[in-house]
Amino acid sequence: MGNTELLLLHYTMNTKESLYNLCKNYVDNRLETVENIISSNQKALQSETKSSAGDKHETGRAMLQLEMEKAGQQLAGISKMRLILAKIDLLNTSKNVHLGSIVYTNKATYFLSISAGQLKVANKPFFAISLSSPIGKLLLGKQENDEVVFNGQSFKIISIE
């Protein structure tokens, strides 16, 4: 392997590792937010129990229960995201788009991982998308120079890392 290939590999690993860590931070922040909501709702539920009675009391409890259920669903989603991130092999390189690929197109650059939105590495925008997203499904298995059409727009895959 020549110096150019080693530099490219180092850059790719740093970019992929940075994107991976940003996704991991995204999941950790979401977890912290949901845990705070659960804690807050548990305290509110306890104070509702101690305070009033009647219709207002029942409505308040029902609303808190709904919030707790919603937070539980969010926790399940966070667990799924963690499992997906755990499956990413940062060293895996392939000519086909797979989980963990960075896909450079003529329109945008995608990191196939979890749906975390736009991330920036070295001041360059990347879109963290899941394999189950519409664009993720289109890109999966594709190779360099393949074209995909999404929302009426044609995208050409320039390179895959």
ABEGO torsion letter per residue (X at the ends): XBAAAAAAAAAAAAAAAAAAAAAAAAAAAAAAAAAAAAAAAAAAAAAAAABBBEAAAAAAAAAAAAAAAAAAAAAAAAAAAAAAAAABBAABBBABBBBGBBBBBAABBBBBBBBAEBBBBGGBBBBBBBAABAAAAAABGBBBGBBBBBGGBBBBBABBX
